[in-house]
């Protein structure tokens, strides 16, 4: 048996393991340089969506031990996509993932926001929900939620301890040990069965066919927009990537398909025919009828599978979130049998209440005022374009300064080009991840995109934030300058901590 797991299973996987282990010492240094930023941001408030470290020292110690044990399961080695190990774990655990129906979500961008919306909608109809998403912004416990909130630290620790003997049993019988993501997936499925939940909302880590989450048979399969990302693992064309993601479509399921490139849609439709799945397509069977910018978000009219829903307030910014909302609504309607089987609308007041309650940390999230600082975890060109359009529409800044720290394995030029039209200046920096692009290398690309006079280099994120805020404050107090921090979920998570949100 190899000590190293064979593959990464989650977007930005290397960063995610590091986020709760080796990153913490670096964050201690970041914290020391962030007192001014925190003071400017004001006192931290309770943030149920992104839990802070445990206040109890013993609980914090126990959580760190779990994080360290999970971190030993990641190593740099060859890619060997397989669900063999997670299937073996499910077998010895008694197939917990069969204890509840599920909605399974894949795609390139928008998965987590869509999952949060689906969760809120189901909860509004008095269903007990479990949600499994990745990556996390600050706390590993964000990944597993019950009834709309991350599991408590103690419950997370207990769940790990409960399945640990079974994990070790599977480790001893396989060529490779279970990976970090596989163990977390097992924890989520076990926690959902133990709760028990009425329905699980599950986001894939990467792809679909061989993703560790794909031991469930989703009653509803949701496909958010597909674009080029992880091309070294999923394929270099939309069709190839769609082929991997189509693996979550199971026999007789309902497929909720967001607007897609033509070749990706063709692949999805072909797979649906092969497994006798029903397909509902955005722009055909459901979609966004109208949207207008509102204070704190947007006001929508959505066409669902059974009819229209008017006056839906969504406290998230950007057209992409409106489309995510349409997809989420259709998924929940399909789960309840609305549409081809039953033409009716769901209770609109419950729908309104659910959407109004949605939060999605790190997705055009305002974390500071005067000047306004916004965080967005865009890490590929498609995500960058969506964020750029959303922030331009919703905020109308007279001057916007970017803070960008990226991973080295992304399409960094494409990401920067997406933001070039809206950034007056860009401060390039480096987060604490070992996968972060070297700041000088990032600066060289930024100069090619923005020109030398618009690029500022600050290797440390606290200094980058201060520099960007200073540049924004050079505008008249009432001129409406702002700062957008982006490029990586790690950059956003660290900035969020620095600005008092954790």
C-alpha positions, -999 to +999 in steps of 0.1 A: +000+000+000+013+034-010+014+061+017+005+087-009-030+092-024-032+090-061-049+122-071-065+154-061-103+153-060-112+190-054-108+223-071-077+240-058-071+208-038-035+214-027-045+248-013-075+234+005-055+209+026-029+235+033-056+260+043-062+243+077-027+230+083+005+245+071-012+278+063-020+285+099+015+295+110+017+318+080-016+333+090-002+340+124+024+363+107-004+378+086-024+385+117+005+404+133+005+428+104-032+432+101-042+451+132-047+484+112-068+467+086-090+450+112-095+483+131-106+500+098-130+472+091-146+474+125-153+447+150-159+412+136-194+400+136-209+366+140-206+348+106-225+315+107-216+307+071-178+309+078-171+298+114-140+310+133-116+288+151-130+272+182-130+294+213-124+264+236-086+256+235-092+219+239-117+218+210-093+238+189-065+214+197-086+184+188-097+201+155-061+208+146-052+172+152-079+161+128-067+187+103-031+174+106-042+138+102-062+147+071-032+166+057-010+135+058-032+121+031-021+145+004+010+141-017+024+151-050+020+120-072+004+108-103-033+112-112-052+080-110-089+089-110-110+062-094-140+057-071-128+023-059-115+036-026-145+057-017-168+028-027-149+005-004-153+030+024-191+033+018-193-005+019-177-008+053-198+021+066-230+004+056-237+026+025-248+058+043-252+076+011-282+054+003-301+066+033-314+098+017-322+112-017-297+136-032-292+165-056-258+163-073-241+194-087-213+196-113-200+224-136-171+247-138-183+278-120-212+286-097-215+252-080-212+264-044-236+293-048-261+271-065-258+245-038-264+271-011-296+283-030-309+248-034-303+242+003-322+273+013-351+264-009-354+229+004-352+242+040-380+266+033-402+236+027-393+221+061-369+195+048-338+188+068-308+193+045-272+182+044-249+202+021-214+191+010-194+217-009-158+227-017-135+245-014-139+262+019-131+299+024-116+298+059-127+268+079-127+231+069-160+227+088-177+249+061-177+219+038-203+199+057-235+216+066-267+205+083-299+226+082-281+254+064-252+259+089-217+243+090-215+214+115-201+224+148-165+219+156-172+191+181-195+173+157-169+175+129-143+160+152-167+133+164-176+123+129-140+120+120-133+098+150-164+077+143-153+068+108-115+067+114-113+029+122-132+022+089-109+045+070-079+027+083-095-006+074-099+005+038-064+020+038-050-014+046-069-031+018-061-007-011-031+001-032-034+037-021-046+052+011-079+072+010-072+108+000-081+139+020-112+145-001-123+109+000-122+109+038-141+142+040-167+128+015-171+098+037-175+121+068-202+141+050-222+111+039-220+095+074-230+128+091-260+131+068-272+096+075-266+101+113-286+133+114-306+121+095-313+144+066-343+144+043-321+153+013-284+159+006-271+186-017-237+175-030-212+195-050-185+175-069-149+182-062-137+179-098-152+165-129-179+140-122-173+104-134-144+096-111-151+122-084-153+109-049-188+122-045-201+101-073-210+071-052-244+087-048-273+083-073-286+118-075-323+120-081-315+154-097-283+162-115-274+199-119-249+211-144-238+247-139-219+265-168-190+245-182-158+263-192-121+255-196-105+248-162-084+219-150-077+211-186-047+189-177-072+166-159-106+170-175-098+177-211-089+207-234-123+212-250-158+220-237-169+186-250-142+167-233-148+184-200-186+178-204-179+141-209-163+139-175-190+159-158-218+140-174-208+111-152-231+123-124-262+117-146-277+085-134-304+062-147-338+079-147-326+111-131-337+146-139-310+168-154-311+206-148-289+220-175-277+257-173-268+276-205-239+258-220-215+259-250-231+240-278-207+211-278-210+207-240-247+207-242-247+180-269-226+157-247-249+162-218-280+155-239-265+124-254-257+110-219-292+118-208-306+098-237-283+069-229-296+066-193-332+076-199-329+108-179-352+138-183-336+171-192-347+207-184-327+234-202-321+270-191-336+292-217-361+266-228-379+249-199-369+275-173-348+307-170-345+343-159-375+364-171-363+397-158-338+411-133-330+446-120-304+459-096-317+465-061-301+477-029-280+448-015-287+425-045-312+422-073-349+417-079-358+388-102-387+372-120-379+335-126-396+311-149-396+277-132-406+243-146-442+249-134-447+286-139-434+321-131-422+334-097-422+372-094-406+397-070-378+374-059-351+394-040-317+378-042-290+394-019-262+385-043-247+405-071-243+398-108-262+383-137-244+350-131-261+347-097-295+353-112-289+324-136-277+303-106-310+311-089-330+299-119-310+267-120-315+262-082-352+268-085-356+243-113-336+217-094-359+220-064-390+219-085-377+188-102-370+172-068-406+179-058-419+165-091-429+198-106-427+201-144-433+174-169-449+152-142-469+179-125-474+215-138-478+237-107-458+263-089-443+260-054-454+284-027-440+317-039-438+332-004-415+303+007-395+307-024-391+344-017-381+338+019-355+312+009-338+333-018-338+364+005-318+343+031-290+331+008-254+340+015-224+330-004-191+340+013-163+351-010-186+357-040-188+395-046-190+398-008-187+432+007-164+431+038-155+467+044-169+502+038-152+535+031-136+525+009-157+495+000-137+463-002-153+434-021-140+398-022-145+373-051-130+339-054-128+340-092-098+319-103-104+313-140-113+336-169-150+327-169-153+335-132-133+367-137-156+379-165-187+371-144-172+390-114-162+419-135-196+423-150-213+419-116-192+444-098-195+470-126-233+466-127-239+466-089-214+491-075-206+517-102-172+525-087-156+556-100-122+539-095-116+503-087-083+489-075-076+452-078-057+430-054-048+398-072-031+367-059-034+335-079-023+299-081+005+291-105-015+264-124-043+286-136-049+307-168-036+338-150-033+359-182-069+351-191-080+360-155-062+393-156-075+402-190-110+397-177-104+424-150-083+447-171-113+469-183-125+476-148-092+480-127-077+514-126-047+498-109-039+463-098-018+453-068-003+419-074+005+398-044+010+362-031-010+342-007+005+318+018-001+286-003+029+268-017+010+267-050+007+305-052+022+320-083+055+338-075+047+375-072+074+386-096+061+361-122+026+374-116+038+410-119+054+403-152+022+390-167+002+419-151+025+444-167+019+428-201-018+431-196-022+464-177+010+483-185+038+491-160+022+523-147-010+504-135+008+476-116+019+477-080+038+448-065+034+439-028+046+404-020+027+402+014-011+402+013-015+426+043+007+451+025-012+446-007-045+453+010-031+484+027-017+496-006-050+491-025-070+508+002-046+537+001-049+540-036-087+539-034-087+566-006-068+589-029-102+595-046-124+621-030-142+606+000-175+607-018-163+597-053-170+560-048-137+542-051-134+506-042-111+475-039-117+440-053-097+412-039-096+381-062-076+354-079-079+325-055-101+311-028-070+312-005-063+348-013-100+356-005-100+335+027-068+352+040-081+387+031-114+379+048-095+370+080-074+401+078-104+423+074-121+409+106-144+384+091-132+353+110 
